């Protein structure tokens, strides 16, 4: 009988990192001709604040619900903030890239 050796902890960690990296959502970048990275960062920060402070529009249930009303409101608010952020950046002349 051949003894089975447990996988080395490092190998398990590396495999886990590779797996999780492959599952990560693509990062959205914003760009505008002639804009420096500092200008992009400042516009993003302004739009994030504006999106967070904007009044919530009650549009009904979210497409993906958890069944928990509190979490559904959080998901709805997060989705709405993301939409407001995108609109703000587009209004400033930025385009989204992946």
C-alpha positions as CSV (number, residue, x, y, z in Angstrom):
1,X,0.0,0.0,0.0
2,X,1.3,3.5,-0.9
3,X,1.0,6.0,1.9
4,X,-0.9,9.1,0.9
5,X,0.9,12.4,1.8
6,X,-1.2,15.4,2.6
7,X,-0.9,18.4,0.2
8,X,1.5,21.0,1.4
9,X,-0.2,24.0,2.9
10,X,1.6,26.3,0.4
11,X,0.2,24.3,-2.6
12,X,-3.3,24.6,-1.2
13,X,-2.9,28.3,-0.8
14,X,-1.5,28.8,-4.3
15,X,-4.4,26.7,-5.8
16,X,-6.9,28.8,-3.8
17,X,-5.4,32.1,-5.0
18,X,-5.4,31.0,-8.6
19,X,-9.0,29.8,-8.3
20,X,-10.2,33.1,-6.7
21,X,-8.3,35.2,-9.1
22,X,-10.0,33.5,-12.0
23,X,-13.4,34.2,-10.4
24,X,-12.9,37.8,-9.7
25,X,-15.1,40.3,-11.5
26,X,-13.4,42.5,-14.1
27,X,-12.2,45.9,-12.8
28,X,-14.0,48.8,-14.4
29,X,-11.7,51.7,-15.4
30,X,-12.7,55.2,-16.5
31,X,-10.9,57.2,-19.1
32,X,-11.2,60.6,-20.8
33,X,-8.9,61.9,-23.5
34,X,-6.3,64.2,-21.9
35,X,-7.3,63.4,-18.3
36,X,-4.6,62.5,-15.9
37,X,-5.0,59.7,-13.4
38,X,-5.4,62.3,-10.7
39,X,-8.2,63.9,-12.6
40,X,-9.9,60.6,-13.0
41,X,-9.5,59.8,-9.3
42,X,-10.9,63.2,-8.3
43,X,-13.9,62.8,-10.6
44,X,-14.6,59.3,-9.3
45,X,-14.4,60.5,-5.7
46,X,-16.8,63.4,-6.5
47,X,-19.2,61.0,-8.2
48,X,-19.1,58.5,-5.4
49,X,-20.0,61.1,-2.9
50,X,-22.8,62.4,-5.1
51,X,-24.2,58.9,-5.7
52,X,-24.1,58.1,-2.0
53,X,-25.9,61.3,-1.1
54,X,-28.5,61.0,-3.8
55,X,-32.0,60.2,-2.7
56,X,-33.0,56.6,-3.3
57,X,-35.5,56.0,-6.0
58,X,-38.0,53.3,-5.0
59,X,-38.3,51.2,-8.2
60,X,-39.6,48.0,-6.7
61,X,-37.9,44.7,-6.1
62,X,-34.4,44.0,-7.2
63,X,-33.8,41.3,-9.8
64,X,-31.7,39.3,-7.3
65,X,-33.4,39.1,-3.9
66,X,-32.2,37.3,-0.8
67,X,-35.7,37.0,0.7
68,X,-34.6,39.2,3.6
69,X,-36.2,42.7,3.2
70,X,-33.3,44.5,4.9
71,X,-30.7,42.9,2.5
72,X,-33.0,43.5,-0.5
73,X,-33.0,47.2,0.4
74,X,-29.2,47.1,0.7
75,X,-28.8,45.4,-2.7
76,X,-31.2,47.8,-4.2
77,X,-29.3,50.8,-2.8
78,X,-26.0,49.4,-3.9
79,X,-27.3,48.9,-7.5
80,X,-28.7,52.4,-7.5
81,X,-25.5,54.0,-6.3
82,X,-23.6,52.1,-9.0
83,X,-26.0,53.5,-11.6
84,X,-25.7,57.0,-10.2
85,X,-21.9,56.8,-10.2
86,X,-21.8,55.6,-13.8
87,X,-24.2,58.4,-14.9
88,X,-22.1,61.0,-13.1
89,X,-18.9,59.8,-14.7
90,X,-20.5,59.7,-18.2
91,X,-21.9,63.2,-17.6
92,X,-18.3,64.4,-16.9
93,X,-17.2,63.0,-20.3
94,X,-15.6,59.7,-19.1
95,X,-16.0,56.4,-20.8
96,X,-15.9,53.0,-19.1
97,X,-13.3,50.4,-20.1
98,X,-12.6,46.9,-18.8
